Amino acid sequence: MSETIGQRPWMTAADTAAVLDALEAAGGLDCARFVGGCVRNTLLGKPVSDLDIATRLTPDEVTAALKAAGLKAVPTGVEHGTVTGVSGGKPFEITTLRRDVATDGRRAVVAFTDDWAEDAGRRDFTLNSLYARRDGTLFDPTGHGIADARAGRIVFVGEAEERVREDYLRILRFFRFFAWYGSEPPDAAALAACEALRGELKTLSAERVSKELLKLLAADDPRPAVALMARTGVLGEVLPAPIDLARFEGMVTLEDETLFETEPLLRLAALLPDDQLGAVKFSEALRLSNAERDRLAAALAPTPEFKSWMSPREIRRTLYRLGAQPFRDRVKLAWARAARTATTPQWRGMIALGEGWSPPAFPLTGDDVIAAGAPKGPMVGRVLREVEEWWIDHDFIDDKLSTIEKLKSVVQGMAF
């Protein structure tokens, strides 16, 4: 008797039914099945986000079927057999059954087929090669996908090295799926293939590597996977030395024990050296967004040094100079490296003070400097910076008269 995942709400929803009805109107009953993550996650009792559908219909037939049903069809990857159907505003990635004709480790040339087993044979891992009818009936062409998924075994379909040579990104995908779904011990053949071919990661586009890396780091507990990456030399292929595994492990522990939000980018920062220029170069090499680059660079500045015993006055001064996000990131990175749990209340207090204090606005402007007698030009900025430093050192004194008096003395000393 075939196994089933039952009819789940995401399978019977009107938007989903409209897509399947459109495809079956063109290709007949069971011409389309759910595949991949939605099937795997439902089997494992995990949340389902994206809905992927495999079908015997060709991309042209899929497009025609969707349009005939009044649904939108977007040719997102027709050369690889993929059309995105839009129903009720939700995307459904619909891909024709296919087999690889040629691969070069980065991309594949495919041919379409109507054989479900042949389609499964070109997929990466057995737990991703599961299909389900709309009634929930499961199909496991490899014969191992259901058992491997339940046991937390991340196993390549067929020969591990052959699968990796088809697309070297599968090295990172192995560790990503191990982080999300795997259990110890890792599959020996898979691990050996990843280690042997790790040097080929340099042939991949930076965008593919960074996307996969951040997905891996978003797992609840990626520490075992990252430790395996370090042990096999894979981590050294994608990150600059020295890699700070201890701080990374501390960051994940910190997030877990304090219920902080999981932040993949900050976990990445924890692995990297405290080198602002190096962080910028790394970010640009991996084609991270400008916002991600700037956040990493600010988090990995070597100064000022953060210590758990900083006074409230020092905390306010540092927060004013750095800004809220860099301050919080720097505190968490320093906390993650701290060996003594006795300092936990101090680190908590720093974050609480940072979140509860709003830096005041500096009360003077360039007009005030000129009114005090400074000539227009670069001198105005120099005077402002000097007085602002005094104002910060006096803990943001809320006394404009005293600040004006200080301004006058600075102008007298610098301009005359």
LORO-502306 format. One line per 3 residues: number of its first residue (from 1); their letters; for each residue x, y, z of C-alpha. Coordinates in nm, 4 decimals, always signed. Layout:
% residues N
NUM = a = X Y Z; ...
//
This chain:
% residues 416
1 = mse = +0.0000 +0.0000 +0.0000; +0.1334 +0.3436 -0.0974; +0.2229 +0.5866 +0.1778
4 = tig = +0.0350 +0.9133 +0.1987; +0.0794 +1.2523 +0.3577; -0.2961 +1.3097 +0.3445
7 = qrp = -0.4693 +1.6078 +0.1942; -0.3215 +1.9110 +0.3643; -0.4711 +2.2617 +0.3553
10 = wmt = -0.2006 +2.3877 +0.1184; -0.2889 +2.1062 -0.1235; -0.6641 +2.1657 -0.1219
13 = aad = -0.6562 +2.5468 -0.1159; -0.8552 +2.7093 -0.3969; -0.5422 +2.8722 -0.5456
16 = taa = -0.3623 +2.5368 -0.5594; -0.6652 +2.3528 -0.6945; -0.7013 +2.6074 -0.9749
19 = vld = -0.3454 +2.5379 -1.0949; -0.3819 +2.1588 -1.0787; -0.7227 +2.1723 -1.2465
22 = ale = -0.5733 +2.3774 -1.5311; -0.2865 +2.1324 -1.5826; -0.5068 +1.8224 -1.5639
25 = aag = -0.7540 +1.9745 -1.8093; -0.4699 +1.9755 -2.0612; -0.2732 +1.6644 -1.9629
28 = gld = -0.5171 +1.4349 -1.7897; -0.5419 +1.3002 -1.4374; -0.2098 +1.2741 -1.2512
31 = car = -0.0139 +1.4632 -1.5170; +0.1159 +1.6887 -1.2385; +0.2444 +1.6121 -0.8888
34 = fvg = +0.3832 +1.8121 -0.6012; +0.7580 +1.7668 -0.5654; +1.0538 +1.8562 -0.3484
37 = gcv = +1.0403 +2.0767 -0.0421; +0.6642 +2.0940 +0.0068; +0.6413 +1.7125 +0.0055
40 = rnt = +0.9518 +1.6628 +0.2196; +0.8499 +1.9199 +0.4807; +0.4963 +1.7869 +0.5066
43 = llg = +0.6319 +1.4352 +0.5575; +0.8568 +1.5674 +0.8366; +0.5929 +1.7883 +0.9968
46 = kpv = +0.7751 +2.1089 +0.9081; +0.6275 +2.4321 +0.7660; +0.5682 +2.4530 +0.3919
49 = sdl = +0.6467 +2.7733 +0.2063; +0.7097 +2.7301 -0.1657; +0.4950 +2.4981 -0.3770
52 = dia = +0.6740 +2.3212 -0.6615; +0.4944 +2.1063 -0.9162; +0.6416 +1.8561 -1.1628
55 = trl = +0.4481 +1.7723 -1.4763; +0.4563 +1.5675 -1.7950; +0.3385 +1.8726 -1.9885
58 = tpd = +0.5974 +2.0737 -2.1811; +0.6529 +2.4409 -2.0898; +0.4472 +2.5527 -2.3912
61 = evt = +0.1651 +2.3221 -2.2861; +0.1845 +2.4467 -1.9277; +0.1668 +2.8083 -2.0448
64 = aal = -0.1302 +2.7383 -2.2698; -0.3099 +2.5430 -1.9950; -0.2675 +2.8212 -1.7400
67 = kaa = -0.3804 +3.0919 -1.9775; -0.6824 +2.8870 -2.0841; -0.7851 +2.8772 -1.7169
70 = glk = -0.7392 +3.2521 -1.6794; -0.4191 +3.2180 -1.4760; -0.0953 +3.4065 -1.5275
73 = avp = +0.2059 +3.2219 -1.6699; +0.5575 +3.3643 -1.6274; +0.8440 +3.2043 -1.8295
76 = tgv = +1.0956 +3.2094 -1.5434; +1.3197 +2.9325 -1.6783; +1.1712 +2.7845 -1.9920
79 = ehg = +1.5064 +2.6544 -2.1164; +1.5159 +2.4358 -1.8058; +1.1470 +2.3523 -1.8243
82 = tvt = +1.0149 +2.5940 -1.5624; +0.7090 +2.8165 -1.5848; +0.5771 +3.0042 -1.2825
85 = gvs = +0.2009 +2.9981 -1.2557; +0.0306 +3.2683 -1.0519; -0.3005 +3.1853 -0.8854
88 = ggk = -0.4632 +3.4099 -0.6289; -0.1458 +3.6145 -0.6211; +0.0622 +3.3110 -0.5173
91 = pfe = +0.3471 +3.1710 -0.7299; +0.3627 +2.8027 -0.8234; +0.6860 +2.6836 -0.9861
94 = itt = +0.5859 +2.4267 -1.2487; +0.8655 +2.2268 -1.4111; +0.8469 +1.9714 -1.6877
97 = lrr = +0.9933 +1.6275 -1.6118; +1.3475 +1.6288 -1.7467; +1.6793 +1.4538 -1.7728
100 = dva = +2.0286 +1.5995 -1.8051; +2.1860 +1.5853 -2.1488; +2.5089 +1.7671 -2.0608
103 = tdg = +2.6536 +1.9271 -1.7450; +2.9685 +2.1261 -1.6716; +2.9500 +2.1676 -1.2947
106 = rra = +2.7678 +2.5002 -1.3159; +2.4747 +2.4555 -1.5503; +2.2933 +2.1757 -1.7298
109 = vva = +2.1435 +2.1195 -2.0721; +1.8206 +1.9249 -2.0268; +1.5773 +1.7253 -2.2375
112 = ftd = +1.2140 +1.6790 -2.1432; +1.0730 +1.3382 -2.0552; +0.7499 +1.1836 -1.9321
115 = dwa = +0.9258 +0.9412 -1.6976; +0.8931 +1.0250 -1.3259; +1.1851 +0.7968 -1.2339
118 = eda = +1.4098 +0.9618 -1.4905; +1.3226 +1.3037 -1.3460; +1.3971 +1.1804 -0.9930
121 = grr = +1.7311 +1.0427 -1.1088; +1.8653 +1.3879 -1.1904; +1.7725 +1.5454 -0.8567
124 = dft = +2.0275 +1.6079 -0.5823; +1.9207 +1.4188 -0.2684; +1.6852 +1.1310 -0.2087
127 = lns = +1.4720 +1.3288 +0.0374; +1.4176 +1.5919 -0.2351; +1.3106 +1.3303 -0.4897
130 = lya = +0.9668 +1.2688 -0.3441; +0.6420 +1.3340 -0.5326; +0.2823 +1.3514 -0.4125
133 = rrd = -0.0484 +1.3418 -0.5960; -0.3110 +1.5961 -0.5048; -0.4754 +1.3338 -0.2827
136 = gtl = -0.1520 +1.3004 -0.0823; -0.0325 +0.9672 -0.2225; +0.3480 +0.9574 -0.2080
139 = fdp = +0.5841 +0.8389 -0.4811; +0.9452 +0.7575 -0.3997; +1.1195 +0.6633 -0.7273
142 = tgh = +1.4627 +0.6188 -0.5663; +1.3168 +0.3811 -0.3102; +1.5024 +0.5545 -0.0259
145 = gia = +1.3698 +0.9104 -0.0060; +1.0979 +0.8534 +0.2550; +1.3232 +0.6519 +0.4871
148 = dar = +1.6174 +0.8893 +0.4417; +1.4023 +1.1938 +0.5167; +1.2674 +1.0416 +0.8360
151 = agr = +1.6123 +0.9278 +0.9490; +1.7810 +1.2605 +0.8716; +2.0075 +1.1047 +0.6076
154 = ivf = +2.1249 +1.3490 +0.3425; +2.2157 +1.1117 +0.0606; +2.2845 +1.1948 -0.3007
157 = vge = +2.0703 +1.0251 -0.5644; +2.2912 +0.7612 -0.7272; +2.6684 +0.8156 -0.7190
160 = aee = +2.7615 +1.1081 -0.4935; +3.0620 +1.2265 -0.6954; +2.8662 +1.2111 -1.0201
163 = rvr = +2.5879 +1.4263 -0.8696; +2.8413 +1.6810 -0.7426; +3.0211 +1.7023 -1.0767
166 = edy = +2.6884 +1.7902 -1.2406; +2.6628 +2.1021 -1.0255; +2.9324 +2.1972 -0.7758
169 = lri = +2.6839 +2.4050 -0.5782; +2.5578 +2.0704 -0.4502; +2.8594 +2.0701 -0.2172
172 = lrf = +2.7137 +2.3646 -0.0272; +2.3625 +2.2269 -0.0666; +2.4724 +1.9061 +0.1060
175 = frf = +2.5850 +2.1001 +0.4122; +2.2795 +2.3259 +0.3982; +2.0398 +2.0306 +0.3973
178 = faw = +2.2443 +1.8618 +0.6676; +2.2030 +2.1778 +0.8788; +1.8266 +2.1879 +0.8229
181 = ygs = +1.7303 +1.8194 +0.8066; +2.0321 +1.6017 +0.8826; +2.1336 +1.3837 +1.1739
184 = epp = +2.4710 +1.2440 +1.2724; +2.6555 +1.0646 +1.1334; +2.6743 +1.2269 +0.7875
187 = daa = +2.6678 +1.0061 +0.4800; +3.0279 +0.9003 +0.4198; +3.0068 +0.8922 +0.0387
190 = ala = +2.8502 +1.2366 +0.0266; +3.1092 +1.3821 +0.2613; +3.3963 +1.2274 +0.0657
193 = ace = +3.2665 +1.3681 -0.2651; +3.2289 +1.7167 -0.1172; +3.5787 +1.7084 +0.0266
196 = alr = +3.7371 +1.5762 -0.2924; +3.5728 +1.8359 -0.5173; +3.5708 +2.1370 -0.2839
199 = gel = +3.8198 +2.3284 -0.4988; +3.5591 +2.3496 -0.7751; +3.3483 +2.5859 -0.5629
202 = ktl = +3.5660 +2.8660 -0.7015; +3.4121 +2.8069 -1.0464; +3.0646 +2.9042 -0.9250
205 = sae = +2.9110 +3.2492 -0.9438; +2.9456 +3.4527 -0.6270; +2.5701 +3.5079 -0.6065
208 = rvs = +2.4957 +3.1339 -0.5958; +2.7553 +3.0757 -0.3242; +2.6420 +3.3623 -0.1002
211 = kel = +2.2750 +3.2701 -0.1336; +2.3434 +2.9088 -0.0356; +2.5733 +3.0091 +0.2492
214 = lkl = +2.3179 +3.2424 +0.4077; +2.0441 +2.9789 +0.3732; +2.2694 +2.7320 +0.5544
217 = laa = +2.3385 +2.9803 +0.8347; +1.9639 +3.0420 +0.8774; +1.9101 +2.6884 +1.0120
220 = ddp = +1.8141 +2.6608 +1.3780; +2.1471 +2.5002 +1.4650; +2.4034 +2.5021 +1.1839
223 = rpa = +2.6972 +2.4281 +1.4158; +2.7385 +2.0582 +1.3244; +2.7194 +2.1373 +0.9516
226 = val = +2.9695 +2.4228 +0.9764; +3.2043 +2.2048 +1.1816; +3.1873 +1.9418 +0.9045
229 = mar = +3.2609 +2.2107 +0.6458; +3.5681 +2.3136 +0.8430; +3.6835 +1.9536 +0.8871
232 = tgv = +3.6590 +1.8774 +0.5136; +3.8202 +2.2050 +0.4032; +3.5004 +2.3276 +0.2365
235 = lge = +3.4628 +2.6247 +0.4716; +3.8092 +2.7501 +0.3814; +3.7089 +2.7577 +0.0152
238 = vlp = +3.4321 +3.0117 +0.0759; +3.5528 +3.2143 +0.3777; +3.8757 +3.4057 +0.4405
241 = api = +4.1171 +3.2987 +0.7131; +4.1289 +3.3040 +1.0070; +3.7849 +3.1500 +1.0560
244 = dla = +3.6521 +3.2012 +1.4081; +3.4578 +2.8798 +1.4757; +3.4533 +2.9428 +1.8502
247 = rfe = +3.2827 +3.2806 +1.8154; +3.0363 +3.1366 +1.5633; +2.9435 +2.8544 +1.7996
250 = gmv = +2.9117 +3.1096 +2.0790; +2.6783 +3.3219 +1.8664; +2.4440 +3.0306 +1.7914
253 = tle = +2.4454 +2.9313 +2.1601; +2.3741 +3.2907 +2.2558; +2.0785 +3.3136 +2.0191
256 = det = +1.9415 +2.9848 +2.1461; +1.9777 +3.0569 +2.5161; +1.8598 +3.4185 +2.5074
259 = lfe = +1.5867 +3.3718 +2.2445; +1.7450 +3.6351 +2.0225; +1.6273 +3.6389 +1.6634
262 = tep = +1.8309 +3.4173 +1.4301; +2.0382 +3.6447 +1.2081; +2.2307 +3.4613 +0.9329
265 = llr = +2.4371 +3.7691 +0.8426; +2.5519 +3.8178 +1.2014; +2.6367 +3.4479 +1.2234
268 = laa = +2.8461 +3.4992 +0.9111; +3.0150 +3.7981 +1.0761; +3.0993 +3.5784 +1.3746
271 = llp = +3.2967 +3.3461 +1.1468; +3.4973 +3.6273 +0.9878; +3.8055 +3.8092 +1.1206
274 = ddq = +3.7674 +4.1535 +1.2793; +3.8869 +4.3375 +0.9710; +3.6694 +4.6156 +0.8315
277 = lga = +3.8482 +4.6403 +0.4958; +3.8569 +4.2624 +0.4676; +3.4826 +4.2506 +0.5338
280 = vkf = +3.4209 +4.4931 +0.2490; +3.6376 +4.2915 +0.0088; +3.4706 +3.9667 +0.1133
283 = sea = +3.1233 +4.1172 +0.0702; +3.2068 +4.2476 -0.2746; +3.3629 +3.9160 -0.3781
286 = lrl = +3.0429 +3.7342 -0.2763; +2.8245 +4.0049 -0.4341; +2.6377 +4.0757 -0.1129
289 = sna = +2.3994 +4.3707 -0.1178; +2.5274 +4.7148 -0.0214; +2.3283 +4.6977 +0.3005
292 = erd = +2.4783 +4.3579 +0.3881; +2.8289 +4.4816 +0.3047; +2.7908 +4.7919 +0.5211
295 = rla = +2.6503 +4.5940 +0.8126; +2.9347 +4.3402 +0.8015; +3.1963 +4.6140 +0.7787
298 = aal = +3.0499 +4.8024 +1.0752; +3.0196 +4.4851 +1.2828; +3.3791 +4.3791 +1.2164
301 = apt = +3.5581 +4.7066 +1.2906; +3.8386 +4.6243 +1.5382; +3.7769 +4.9358 +1.7476
304 = pef = +3.6414 +5.0387 +1.9886; +3.6910 +4.7283 +2.1981; +3.3762 +4.6100 +2.3742
307 = ksw = +3.3996 +4.4892 +2.7331; +3.1228 +4.3645 +2.9561; +3.2115 +4.6145 +3.2296
310 = msp = +3.1666 +4.9295 +3.0194; +2.9995 +5.2040 +3.2225; +2.6613 +5.3492 +3.1199
313 = rei = +2.8422 +5.6643 +3.0151; +3.0835 +5.4666 +2.7931; +2.7921 +5.2730 +2.6470
316 = rrt = +2.6038 +5.5912 +2.5563; +2.9154 +5.7425 +2.4011; +2.9808 +5.4314 +2.1918
319 = lyr = +2.6174 +5.3987 +2.0879; +2.6091 +5.7622 +1.9749; +2.9192 +5.7187 +1.7615
322 = lga = +2.8328 +5.3817 +1.6082; +2.4551 +5.3893 +1.5706; +2.2005 +5.1411 +1.7022
325 = qpf = +2.2514 +4.8463 +1.4627; +2.6338 +4.8409 +1.4663; +2.6298 +4.8820 +1.8453
328 = rdr = +2.3975 +4.5865 +1.8942; +2.5944 +4.3722 +1.6484; +2.9237 +4.4550 +1.8161
331 = vkl = +2.7868 +4.3747 +2.1622; +2.6553 +4.0368 +2.0459; +2.9828 +3.9502 +1.8728
334 = awa = +3.1814 +4.0391 +2.1845; +2.9342 +3.8475 +2.4030; +2.9611 +3.5422 +2.1741
337 = raa = +3.3369 +3.5369 +2.2275; +3.3139 +3.5760 +2.6061; +3.4067 +3.2602 +2.7914
340 = rta = +3.2579 +3.3459 +3.1303; +2.8821 +3.3068 +3.1775; +2.9076 +3.5301 +3.4847
343 = ttp = +2.9230 +3.8291 +3.2510; +2.5832 +3.7492 +3.0946; +2.3904 +4.0076 +3.3036
346 = qwr = +2.6387 +4.2759 +3.1997; +2.6026 +4.2000 +2.8291; +2.2247 +4.1881 +2.8653
349 = gmi = +2.2354 +4.5236 +3.0369; +2.4389 +4.6767 +2.7553; +2.1858 +4.5679 +2.4969
352 = alg = +1.8957 +4.6841 +2.7120; +2.0534 +5.0262 +2.7629; +2.1224 +5.0531 +2.3910
355 = egw = +1.7614 +4.9734 +2.3076; +1.6198 +5.2036 +2.5744; +1.8307 +5.5133 +2.5129
358 = spp = +1.7676 +5.7512 +2.2232; +2.0787 +5.9535 +2.1363; +2.0054 +6.3266 +2.1564
361 = afp = +2.0660 +6.5636 +1.8676; +2.3778 +6.7807 +1.8909; +2.2369 +7.1260 +1.9780
364 = ltg = +2.4654 +7.3415 +1.7615; +2.4756 +7.4119 +1.3888; +2.7147 +7.5805 +1.1516
367 = ddv = +2.5200 +7.9048 +1.1914; +2.5969 +7.9004 +1.5639; +2.9684 +7.8630 +1.4871
370 = iaa = +2.9665 +8.1548 +1.2427; +2.7668 +8.3671 +1.4896; +3.0396 +8.2965 +1.7463
373 = gap = +3.2956 +8.4556 +1.5144; +3.4401 +8.1673 +1.3109; +3.5031 +8.2408 +0.9414
376 = kgp = +3.3000 +8.0523 +0.6850; +3.4734 +7.7497 +0.5346; +3.6467 +7.4379 +0.6685
379 = mvg = +3.6985 +7.6007 +1.0073; +3.3247 +7.5704 +1.0791; +3.3349 +7.1908 +1.0560
382 = rvl = +3.6504 +7.1647 +1.2672; +3.5001 +7.3799 +1.5420; +3.1742 +7.1808 +1.5387
385 = rev = +3.3616 +6.8517 +1.5724; +3.5700 +6.9865 +1.8618; +3.2652 +7.1099 +2.0518
388 = eew = +3.0732 +6.7895 +1.9776; +3.3567 +6.5854 +2.1298; +3.3359 +6.7997 +2.4441
391 = wid = +2.9575 +6.7555 +2.4508; +2.9905 +6.3756 +2.4184; +3.2599 +6.3631 +2.6895
394 = hdf = +3.0212 +6.5529 +2.9184; +2.7597 +6.2826 +2.8638; +2.5502 +6.4827 +2.6167
397 = idd = +2.4988 +6.7719 +2.8563; +2.1486 +6.9165 +2.8239; +2.2536 +7.2774 +2.8735
400 = kls = +2.2752 +7.4834 +2.5559; +2.4120 +7.7849 +2.7412; +2.7132 +7.5844 +2.8612
403 = tie = +2.7565 +7.4444 +2.5114; +2.7528 +7.7966 +2.3632; +3.0144 +7.9074 +2.6148
406 = klk = +3.2311 +7.6121 +2.5145; +3.1787 +7.7033 +2.1506; +3.3000 +8.0572 +2.2115
409 = svv = +3.6143 +7.9367 +2.3834; +3.6883 +7.6908 +2.1011; +3.6363 +7.9580 +1.8341
412 = qgm = +3.8630 +8.1923 +2.0251; +4.1323 +7.9290 +2.0466; +4.1073 +7.8007 +1.6889
415 = af = +4.0072 +8.1007 +1.4838; +4.1950 +8.3888 +1.6413
//
